[in-house]
Amino acid sequence: SDHAWGGNYMMFGGGVKGGQIVGTYPDNLTDDGPRSLGRGRMIPTTSWDAVFLPLAEWAGATPDDLPNVCPNKDNFPASHFIDATALFEI
């Protein structure tokens, strides 16, 4: 489970630009690392919203739809979101 913030996601399909890892992998996975909460729990670097917003755009959501589809989008700068052209053949 992503517990509403981050996790691992896989996408399949003819329009998906595969063979890539998107986001930032932590440099330090020890309990002393800057993203560690201890006991193996890490603060993710890429939110679910960063992946879901371009997925919604690719699926046909319009800019007017996005506040309903991705209500947390205004909590992040535009640079946080992955460009749909990086994930899908458009």
C-alpha positions, -999 to 999 in steps of 0.1 A, spaced: 0 0 0 12 35 -7 -5 49 24 -16 79 3 18 94 -6 43 72 -24 51 37 -34 60 15 -63 39 16 -95 40 -3 -127 22 5 -159 16 -17 -189 3 -11 -224 11 -2 -259 13 35 -253 36 33 -222 72 43 -227 86 13 -208 120 3 -195 126 32 -172 124 41 -135 109 75 -129 116 95 -98 146 97 -75 160 67 -57 173 76 -22 211 76 -19 211 63 17 187 36 28 201 32 63 182 43 94 206 73 95 196 85 60 179 118 55 147 102 42 145 75 69 118 75 96 135 44 112 126 7 111 130 6 73 103 33 67 113 59 41 98 92 31 92 89 -7 107 114 -31 79 112 -56 42 114 -47 14 94 -62 1 126 -75 32 131 -96 25 99 -115 -13 100 -115 -17 135 -130 1 126 -162 -18 93 -163 -51 113 -161 -40 137 -188 -31 108 -211 -65 92 -204 -82 124 -216 -87 145 -184 -89 182 -193 -73 210 -172 -108 217 -158 -110 180 -147 -77 179 -129 -87 195 -96 -113 168 -92 -92 140 -104 -60 150 -85 -72 173 -57 -37 175 -41 -21 189 -72 -20 225 -58 1 212 -29 31 207 -52 50 229 -76 44 222 -113 80 209 -115 70 180 -91 48 163 -118 62 140 -144 55 151 -179 30 128 -197 53 127 -227 80 111 -205 56 82 -196 34 77 -227 36 78 -265 15 108 -273 
